[in-house]
């Protein structure tokens, strides 16, 4: 279990919040997190790239010139891959990049990644009442008071998103806003600082805390 300090809207420490999640064994942690990241990045690919082979491009029905006597190289079709406008050799075709990973393994990788980033995690009190209207400047000032540099990559985790909060952070290119029940390994590892509200921290432990024993 890790005890994290809780900060209020003004940036003052107001208490502690526990973070306790079952993680993978040290000898298997890197491997399972790597598999989860590779799977997530692979699933982000559309797999719609498509090129035409020499049998699919239009034209090429007639032999460009006779076989012998011209002094030029032999040619049977102007749609050869060697010609301009010809087919593509070993080009991409539509494919499925899906990689299989068990649900228990995915949850174990997520819990392990969260616990590994505990030192870079800032827990704050719910601040929805301090944002009655969309205001990016107030969010930036709050992040600075909490100890997060707005110029770095920040992952903000809240129990529920709201239109006011979404409008307040959408102009911050380095900040990613996620709900506590929609976490993923890539965003957790890719950010420099995690900012989690108390309610989101409780929801994380409710949603992901009932995982399997660390036997991966």
BATI-240868 format. One record per atom (N, C-alpha, C): residue in one letter; x, y, z negated. Coordinates in pm, whole numbers, plus 50000, padded with zeros to 5 digits. Layout:
aXYZ/...
***
This chain:
x500844988150000/x500005000050000/x500885012450000/x500425022850073/x501135035450081/x500205046350030/x500715054749940/x499945066049887/x500325078549964/x499375084650030/x499615096550111/x499015108750043/x499765119650045/x499275132149986/x498175138150073/x497145143350007/x496015149550077/x496145164750063/x496015171750176/x496105186350177/x494755192450214/x494475203950155/x493235210850186/x493445220250305/x492425228250334/x492475237050451/x493605247350440/x493935251350316/x495005261150297/x496405254850298/x496485241650308/x497775234950312/x498295230850176/x497475232150072/x497905228349938/x497555213749910/x498415207049835/x498175193049799/x497045192349698/x496025184749731/x494845183849644/x494615169849588/x495455160249623/x495275146649571/x496045136549654/x495685123849638/x496325112949711/x495275103749771/x495655097449881/x494755087849947/x495565075349979/x495055063549944/x495805051249971/x495595046450115/x496635040450169/x496555034150301/x497105019950286/x496205010250299/x496604996350281/x496014988050394/x496894983150481/x496484974950594/x497434963150607/x496904951750644/x497734940050665/x498504941550794/x499794938850790/x500654940850907/x501334927850944/x501974927851059/x502704916051106/x504014914551030/x504544902651031/x505834900350966/x506914908251039/x507974912350969/x509024920651032/x509634914251156/x509784901051156/x510434894451269/x509544893851393/x508244896051378/x507334895451493/x506654908651523/x506884918851438/x506174931651453/x506504938351587/x507784939151621/x508164946051745/x507564939151867/x507554926051866/x507064918651982/x505564920752003/x504794920351895/x503344921551911/x502944935751946/x503664945651893/x503384959551931/x503754961852078/x504854956052121/x505264957452261/x504224951452355/x503714939952319/x502684933552403/x501444942152411/x501064948152299/x499864956552298/x500044968952384/x501234974952379/x501504986952460/x501524983452609/x502204972652644/x502254968552784/x500854965552837/x500034959052756/x498664955952797/x497864968652819/x497974978152726/x497194990452740/x497604998452863/x498904999652888/x499375007153004/x499004999953134/x499014986653131/x498634979153251/x497154981053281/x496324981253177/x494884982853198/x494524996953244/x495455006453226/x495205020053272/x495415021353423/x496005011453485/x496245011853630/x494975007953705/x494705015053812/x493485012253888/x493624999753973/x494794997354027/x494984985554111/x494274986654245/x494094998854296/x493375000754423/x494305004054539/x495615004554516/x496555007654624/x496474996754732/x496415001154856/x496234991454965/x496934996455090/x497744987855151/x498374990855279/x497984980155380/x498114983255508/x497734973955614/x498954966655668/x498794953755689/x499834945955752/x499744947555904/x500644941255978/x500654942656123/x499404936456187/x498744927556116/x497534921556169/x496294930156144/x496434940656062/x495304948856026/x495314962656091/x496484967456132/x496544980656195/x495944979856336/x495504991356384/x494854991556513/x495884992256625/x495564985556736/x496444985856854/x497364973756859/x498344974556947/x499354964056957/x498944952057038/x497914953257118/x497474941657194/x498344938457315/x498984948557367/x499774946657489/x501254947157457/x502024939157526/x503484939357510/x504014952557566/x504784960057486/x505194973557531/x505944973557664/x506864964357686/x507594963057813/x507994948657832/x508424945957952/x508764932057982/x509944927457898/x510054914257889/x511024908157799/x512454911157839/x512754910357966/x514144911458012/x514294922458117/x515504926958134/x515824935858243/x515724950658215/x515234954558098/x515094968858068/x516284974457993/x517094965857935/x518224970557855/x517844974057712/x516564973557684/x516104976657549/x515874963757470/x515724965457340/x515494953857254/x514144947757286/x514014934757263/x512744927757285/x511674933157191/x510484935057245/x509364940057165/x508094933257210/x507344928157115/x506104921357148/x504874929357112/x505024939757026/x503874947656984/x504354961156932/x503604971556965/x503974984756913/x503434986856772/x502874976556710/x502444977156572/x503314968556482/x504504965656527/x505484958556445/x505874967456326/x506204961656211/x506644969756097/x507874978356127/x508594975056234/x509764982956270/x509394995556347/x508184996456392/x507745007756473/x506985017856389/x507025030356437/x506215040856375/x504745037756400/x503935038056294/x502535034556306/x502265019756294/x503305012056268/x503124997656254/x502684993756115/x502574980656095/x502154975555965/x503224977255859/x502854974355735/x503764975655621/x504154961755574/x505444959955552/x505944947055504/x505834946455352/x505174936355301/x505044934155157/x504514946555084/x503584953655146/x502994965355082/x502004961354975/x501574971054893/x500624967954786/x499234964654839/x498574955854768/x497204952054798/x496374953454670/x495074955454679/x494264956454556/x494464944254467/x494664946954339/x494904936054244/x494414940154106/x494294930354020/x493834932353883/x495034931453790/x495254942053711/x496404942453621/x496054937753479/x494924931553462/x494484927553328/x495454917453266/x495784919953140/x496634910853063/x495824906152942/x495874893452916/x495094887752806/x495844889352674/x495104893652573/x495634894352437/x494474892552341/x494594883452250/x493504880552158/x493124892752075/x491864893452038/x491374904751960/x492094905751826/x492354894551762/x493054894851633/x494474900251650/x495104896851761/x496454901951786/x496434916951813/x495424921651885/x495334935951914/x495134943951785/x494264938951699/x494024945851573/x495254945451483/x495964934251485/x497184933151406/x498244942951456/x498374944351587/x499324953951644/x498954968251605/x497664971251607/x497214984651571/x497494987751424/x497194978251336/x497464980351194/x498954981851167/x499754973851234/x501204974751215/x501734988251262/x501234993051376/x501675005951427/x501285017251331/x500075016451276/x499635026751182/x500505027051056/x500785015351002/x501605015050881/x503035019450908/x503545016751027/x504895021051062/x504995036151076/x503875042851104/x503885057451120/x503415064650994/x503435057750882/x502935063750757/x503745076150719/x505055076150744/x505875087650708/x505565099850793/x505045097750912/x504695108851000/x503195112050995/x502505107050895/x501055108950884/x500735119650781/x499885129150819/x499395139550729/x497905137250706/x497505136350580/x496095134450546/x495545147750498/x494425151950555/x493815164750521/x492345162650485/x491835172050410/x490415171650376/x489565175150500/x488315171250495/x487415174450604/x487315189650618/x487535194650740/x487595209050762/x486495214050856/x485455206150875/x484395210150968/x483705222950922/x483565224750790/x482895236750740/x483735249350760/x485035247550782/x485905259050806/x485945262950953/x485255255351038/x485175258551181/x483705260251220/x483085271151180/x481685273051217/x481495275451366/x482555279951432/x482495282251576/x483825277951637/x483865275051765/x485125270851829/x486185281751819/x487335278251766/x488415287951752/x489755280651752/x490445281151865/x491725274151878/x492775280051784/x492765293151768/x493765299651685/x493715294651541/x492515292451488/x492395287851350/x492905273451335/x492695265251436/x493205251451431/x494735251551434/x495315259951518/x496775260751526/x497355265451393/x496745275451332/x497225280251202/x497095269451095/x495995261851099/x495805251151001/x496865240251018/x497145236651142/x498175226451166/x499525230951112/x499835243651128/x501095248951076/x501125248350923/x500005251750860/x499955251150713/x500095236850664/x499575227350739/x499665213350698/x501055207450718/x501885214250796/x503235209250821/x503425202650956/x502445204351046/x502545198751181/x502865209951279/x503875207951360/x504265217851459/x503345216951580/x502565227451610/x501635226851724/x502325225051859/x503645227451864/x504375226051989/x504775211452016/x504605202851916/x504925188651933/x503665180751960/x503825167951988/x502675159352018/x501985155351888/x500705158551880/x499925156051759/x498715147351793/x498465137551709/x497265129251721/x496345132751605/x495195138651636/x494225142551534/x493115132051529/x492965125651414/x491985114951398/x490905119551302/x489665119051349/x488515123351269/x487475112251269/x486595111951168/x485565101351166/x484565102751278/x484175115151309/x483235117851417/x483655130751486/x483625130851618/x483965142951692/x482735151951702/x482985164751714/x481915174551730/x482255183851845/x481245190351897/x481475199552009/x482355211151967/x482155215951844/x482965227151795/x484435223451788/x484725211851732/x486125207551723/x486705204551861/x485915198251947/x486395195252081/x486755207852158/x485925218252148/x486215230852216/x487405238052152/x487625235752023/x488715242551953/x490075236951991/x490135224252026/x491445217952052/x491695214752199/x490715217452286/x490885213252425/x491965221352497/x492295233352447/x493335241452510/x494715238752451/x494815228752365/x496125224852310/x496605212652388/x497505214452483/x497865203452572/x498585191852504/x499215194452390/x499965183952321/x499185177452208/x497935181152192/x497115175352086/x496075165852146/x495985153952088/x495015144052129/x494015141852017/x492725142552049/x491675140751950/x491025127151969/x490985119151861/x490405105851867/x489505103451746/x488485095151768/x487675090451656/x488385078851587/x488065077051459/x488765066851380/x488495052751430/x487345050551495/x487035037151544/x487405035151691/x488185044351749/x488605043351888/x490105044851902/x490845040051804/x492295041451806/x492925031751905/x494125035051948/x494895026152034/x496375027452000/x497115017152029/x498525016451988/x499355027052059/x499075029552187/x499905038952263/x499855052952204/x498665058152175/x498555071652121/x499175072551983/x499085061851904/x499695062151771/x501205063151779/x501795055851871/x503255055651883/x503785067451963/x502955072952053/x503425083352145/x503485097052080/x502755099251972/x502715112451910/x503885114351814/x504155126951779/x505175130151680/x504595130551539/x503335134951528/x502685136251398/x501245131551407/x500795124051308/x499405119951297/x498735128451190/x497635134751225/x496845142451130/x495505135151114/x495255130050993/x494075121850967/x493255128150856/x491965129350875/x491105134150767/x490845122950667/x490415126650548/x490145116650444/x489055107050489/x488015112550550/x486935103950599/x487395094550708/x488275099350796/x488805090750901/x489685079650844/x490455083050740/x491315072950678/x490485061850615/x489395065550551/x488495055450493/x487865046850602/x487475053150710/x486855045650819/x487835036250886/x489095040550897/x490125031950955/x490265019150873/x490285020650742/x490445008950656/x489185000350656/x488025006350680/x486794998450689/x486744990650820/x487154997050928/x487044990851061/x488164980851085/x489384984551048/x490544976251081/x491124968950960/x490624971750841/x491244965950723/x490864951650694/x489884946050768/x489434932350740/x490064922650839/x491294925450879/x491944917050980/x492504904250924/x493174896451009/x493714883450968/x494964885050883/x495324874450818/x496554874250741/x497724875250836/x498854881150787/x499984883750876/x500694870650911/x500124863451006/x500714850751048/x501064850751196/x501214862751251/x501534863351394/x502984859851417/
***
